[in-house]
Amino acid sequence: MDSIEERFAALQAQNLELQAMVNTLQQQQQQTVPDHTTPPSQSDTHSNSREVFKVAAKLPPFWQDRPATWFAQVECQFNIAGIVTDQTKYDYVVAQLDSRIIGEVEDIVTQPPLKNKYLTLKAELIRRLSSSEEQRVHQLINEEELGDRRPSQFLRHLRSLAGVTLSDENILRQLWMRRLPQHLQAILAAQAELSLEKVVELADKILEVSPGTPAPRPLTGKVCSTQDISARLDELSRQVAALTTSRRARSRSRSRANT
């Protein structure tokens, strides 16, 4: 009887030793295996984010004729990518410019300011590449043609070119109609009571059902080229020229005052 109790006691002792060994091994395993539930440190998160930003920020090719619009789209890309530092924005823009555009701002690229590099580069690119008001009005009046664009697309182009310089919708309407095919001008001239938006919509529909129209040529009759319109355009050109001269004079005055 005593031998049975002794054996039972020995088994219990062995069981306790084995349980202790199991507990020790489990503790050692927890110390050596990383805890995947632990959130990454803030520095790791920032590092990973920077890598994502480098991939996400893809700038479009530079638009020399519309630098302000290009920068508006670029800043949307910066917002999406989370890029906020001036130096990073500056680096992205400089890397996107070809040699011809770089030549326009070579003084800034070779000797950038210590602060506000991106803002300085943006302002100077827009200032140096944007057409003057006088040039835009001349282009609007004398050079623009419909080409292969829809009438609605062409009107939007004229509005963009006119900007705030030419806000008279009636003049813009006449300039737009003068570039349309003659048969289309004749049809639209009879729709004087319609708004410009309705006339443009009608012009699109007419050209959709009549492909292969002759090349657009300005009318010389009363429909689209009246003395009143010509006089107002001449006056507008004079005002723009005077405004440009005045701005140059003020700029020279400020330069002399600063020296």
C-alpha positions in Angstrom: 0.0 0.0 0.0 2.8 2.3 0.9 4.5 1.5 -2.4 1.4 2.6 -4.4 1.2 5.9 -2.5 4.9 6.5 -3.0 4.5 5.9 -6.8 1.5 8.2 -7.0 3.4 10.9 -5.1 6.3 10.5 -7.5 4.0 10.8 -10.6 2.5 14.0 -9.2 6.0 15.5 -8.7 6.9 14.6 -12.3 3.7 16.1 -13.6 4.5 19.4 -11.7 8.0 19.4 -13.2 6.7 18.9 -16.7 4.1 21.6 -16.3 6.8 24.0 -15.1 8.9 23.1 -18.1 6.0 23.8 -20.5 5.3 27.2 -18.9 9.0 28.1 -19.3 9.1 27.1 -22.9 5.9 29.1 -23.7 7.4 32.2 -22.1 10.6 31.9 -24.1 8.7 31.5 -27.3 6.6 34.7 -26.6 9.9 36.6 -26.1 11.5 35.5 -29.4 8.5 35.7 -31.7 7.5 39.4 -32.6 4.0 40.5 -31.8 2.3 41.2 -35.1 -0.5 43.1 -33.4 1.8 45.8 -32.2 1.2 48.9 -34.4 4.2 50.2 -36.4 6.0 53.2 -34.9 5.4 56.7 -36.1 8.7 56.8 -37.9 8.0 53.6 -39.8 4.6 55.0 -40.8 6.1 58.2 -42.1 8.8 56.2 -44.0 6.3 54.0 -45.7 4.1 57.0 -46.5 7.0 58.8 -48.2 7.6 55.8 -50.4 3.9 55.8 -51.4 4.0 59.5 -52.1 7.0 59.1 -54.5 4.9 56.7 -56.6 1.6 58.6 -56.3 2.8 62.0 -57.4 2.7 61.9 -61.2 2.7 65.3 -62.8 1.3 66.0 -66.3 3.6 67.4 -69.1 4.1 71.1 -68.7 1.6 73.3 -70.6 3.5 76.3 -71.9 0.4 78.0 -73.3 -1.5 77.7 -70.0 1.0 77.6 -67.1 -1.6 78.7 -64.5 -3.9 75.9 -65.4 -1.0 73.4 -65.3 -0.1 74.5 -61.8 -3.7 74.1 -60.7 -3.7 70.5 -61.8 -0.2 69.9 -60.3 -1.4 71.2 -56.9 -4.3 68.7 -57.0 -1.7 66.0 -57.5 0.3 67.3 -54.5 -2.9 67.2 -52.4 -3.7 63.6 -53.4 -0.1 62.5 -52.6 0.0 64.5 -49.3 3.0 66.5 -50.4 3.2 69.8 -48.5 6.8 70.8 -48.2 8.0 73.6 -50.4 11.3 71.9 -51.3 9.5 68.7 -52.5 7.1 70.6 -54.6 9.9 72.6 -56.1 11.9 69.5 -56.9 8.9 67.8 -58.6 8.2 70.9 -60.8 11.9 71.4 -61.9 12.2 67.7 -62.8 9.1 68.0 -65.0 10.4 71.0 -67.1 12.2 70.4 -70.4 15.3 72.3 -71.4 13.3 75.0 -73.3 11.1 75.9 -70.3 14.1 75.6 -67.9 15.7 78.3 -70.0 12.9 80.7 -69.2 13.6 80.4 -65.4 17.3 79.6 -65.5 18.1 82.3 -63.0 15.8 80.8 -60.4 16.8 77.2 -61.0 20.5 77.9 -60.8 20.2 80.2 -57.8 16.9 79.3 -56.0 15.8 81.5 -53.1 16.4 80.2 -49.6 12.6 80.2 -48.8 9.5 79.8 -50.9 11.3 78.1 -53.8 8.1 76.5 -55.2 6.0 79.6 -54.9 8.7 81.8 -56.5 9.2 79.3 -59.4 5.4 79.1 -59.9 4.9 82.8 -60.0 7.7 83.5 -62.4 6.7 80.7 -64.8 3.2 82.0 -65.0 4.4 85.6 -65.4 7.0 85.0 -68.0 5.1 82.5 -70.1 1.6 84.0 -70.0 0.5 86.1 -72.9 -0.1 89.8 -72.3 -3.7 91.1 -72.4 -2.9 92.8 -75.7 -1.5 89.6 -77.2 -4.6 87.6 -76.1 -7.0 90.1 -77.6 -5.1 90.2 -80.9 -5.1 86.4 -81.0 -8.8 86.3 -80.2 -9.7 88.8 -82.9 -7.4 87.8 -85.7 -6.0 84.3 -85.4 -8.3 81.8 -83.8 -10.1 79.3 -86.1 -12.7 76.5 -85.5 -10.5 73.8 -86.9 -11.7 70.3 -86.0 -13.3 71.4 -82.8 -17.0 71.3 -82.0 -18.6 74.8 -81.9 -19.1 74.3 -78.1 -15.4 73.4 -77.6 -14.3 76.4 -79.7 -16.5 78.8 -77.6 -14.9 77.5 -74.4 -11.5 78.0 -76.0 -12.4 81.6 -76.9 -13.7 82.3 -73.4 -10.5 80.9 -71.8 -8.5 83.1 -74.1 -10.5 86.2 -73.5 -10.5 85.9 -69.7 -11.6 89.0 -67.9 -10.3 91.2 -70.8 -13.4 90.5 -72.9 -16.5 90.0 -70.8 -19.1 91.2 -73.3 -21.1 88.1 -74.3 -22.4 89.8 -77.5 -19.0 90.5 -78.8 -17.8 87.0 -77.9 -20.9 85.6 -79.7 -20.1 87.5 -82.9 -16.4 86.5 -82.8 -17.4 82.9 -82.3 -20.0 83.0 -85.2 -17.5 84.6 -87.6 -15.3 81.5 -87.4 -18.1 79.0 -88.2 -18.9 77.6 -91.7 -20.9 80.1 -93.7 -24.0 77.9 -94.0 -24.0 77.5 -90.2 -23.7 81.2 -89.7 -26.7 81.8 -91.9 -28.8 79.4 -89.8 -27.7 80.7 -86.5 -28.2 84.3 -87.5 -31.9 83.7 -87.6 -31.8 82.5 -83.9 -31.0 85.9 -82.4 -33.6 85.4 -79.7 -31.9 82.3 -78.3 -29.3 82.5 -75.6 -25.7 81.9 -76.5 -25.8 78.5 -74.8 -28.8 77.4 -76.8 -27.2 78.6 -80.1 -24.0 76.7 -79.3 -26.0 73.6 -78.6 -27.9 74.0 -81.9 -24.6 74.5 -83.8 -23.2 71.2 -82.4 -26.3 69.3 -83.5 -26.2 70.8 -87.0 -22.6 69.9 -87.5 -23.2 66.4 -86.2 -25.7 65.7 -89.0 -23.8 67.5 -91.7 -20.2 66.2 -91.7 -17.7 67.3 -94.3 -18.7 71.0 -94.1 -16.6 73.5 -95.9 -13.7 75.2 -94.1 -14.9 78.1 -91.9 -14.5 81.6 -93.4 -15.5 84.8 -91.8 -18.6 86.6 -93.1 -18.1 90.1 -94.5 -21.8 91.0 -94.4 -24.0 92.5 -91.8 -24.7 89.3 -90.0 -21.3 89.0 -88.2 -19.2 92.0 -89.0 -21.0 95.3 -88.3 -19.4 98.7 -87.8 -20.5 98.7 -84.2 -18.7 95.4 -83.4 -15.6 96.6 -85.2 -15.6 99.9 -83.4 -16.0 98.2 -80.0 -13.2 95.8 -80.7 -10.9 98.7 -81.7 -11.8 100.5 -78.5 -11.1 97.3 -76.5 -7.7 97.0 -78.2 -6.9 100.6 -77.3 -7.9 100.1 -73.7 -5.7 97.0 -73.4 -2.8 98.9 -74.9 -3.2 101.8 -72.5 -3.5 99.4 -69.6 -0.3 97.7 -70.6 1.6 101.0 -70.9 0.2 102.2 -67.5 1.3 99.0 -65.8 4.8 99.2 -67.3 5.1 102.8 -66.1 4.1 101.9 -62.6 6.6 99.0 -62.6 9.4 101.4 -63.6 8.3 103.9 -60.9 8.4 101.2 -58.2 11.8 100.1 -59.4 13.2 103.6 -59.2 11.7 104.1 -55.7 13.2 100.9 -54.4 16.7 101.9 -55.6 
